[in-house]
Amino acid sequence: MPKAIKISPMLNHDRLRIIRKGHANVSDLQKFIPASRQKAELEFQVMAREILLSEGKEVAWYGIEINRVLKHYNMTEQDIRRWAKDEVASSTPQTGAI
C-alpha cells in the first residue's frame, strides 16, 4: 500500500518560501506539488528534459529556476500569494457575538 502524502496546512506559504529561493530541487518539488519523493524525482526529470530539448541547456546543480516550475504547473506567484492569504484567513478563528 502506498504511503500517504503529508500535505502541509500552509502549503502555499511553503510554496512562497520555495519561490523566494529562486529555484527548486527534488525536495522542494516534493513540497511544492505535494508528492512522494519518487513522483517529485520523476517530475524534476521531466522538467529537466523539457529544458534540455527546448533550449539545449542542462539544469543547474542547485535546481530548476522557479519561473519554469511555476510555468510547468500553470501557476503564478500572484496566485500563490492569494491562496496563502486565504489559508491564513481560513485558519484564523472568527470572533464576534453568537
N, C-alpha and C positions, 0 to 999 in steps of 0.2 A: 504494500500500500504506500503511495507517495506521501512524503512528509508535507504537512500543511505549511503554507507560506505565511509568514508572520507579516501582517500589514500594519504599519505604524498608524496610530490615530491622527498623527500630524504629518501624513505623507507629503503634503505639499510644502510644508516647512522643511522637511528633509530634502525635497527636490530643490528648494531655493538655496540650501547650503551647497548642494552639488553645482548649481548654476553659478554661484559665487566663485567656486574653484576654477571654473572656466573649461573644465574637461571632465570626462567620466571614464573610469576604468571599469573592470568587470564588477568589482564590489559596489561601485557607485550605481551601475546599471541594475544590479540586483535590488537595490533600494528604490531606484527611480521607477522601475516598471510596475510593481514589485514582482519578483520571480525567484525561482530556485537558482542556485549557483550555476547549474548545468544550462538552464534556459538563458541566463544572463551571458554566459560564455558564448552560446550559440548566437545570440543577438549581437554581441560585440563582433564576432567573426563575420556576420552578415554585413554589418555596417562597414567594417574594415575592408571587406571585399568590394562593396559598392564604391568606396572611396578610391580604391586601387584601380578598379575598372573604369570609373568615370574620369578620374583625374591623373591616374598613374602615380599617385602618392601613397607611401606607406604611412600607417598610423604611428604617431609618436609613442615612445615607450610609456609615457605617463597617461595616455588615454586618447579618447576621441573628443574633439572640440565640442563644447556643449551646444553650439548652434546647430551642428549636424545631428546631435541626439534629438534636440527639440524638433527639428525638421522631420527626422525619421518617424517620430511618434505624432507628428502633426499637432504640436503644442507650441505655445508661445510663452515667453516669460510673463507677459501680462495675464494670460490665462491662469498660470500657476499662482501668481500673486493674488488674483481674485479668489481662487479656490482656497488659498491659505487663509485669507481674510474670513471666508465662510467657515473654515474649520474652527477658527478662534470663536466666531460668533456662535456656532452651534455647541461648542464645549463650555461656554461661559454660562453659569447659572443665571436664569432670569429672576429679577427681583420685582417686587410690586405687591399690591394688595390682591388677595384672592377673592 
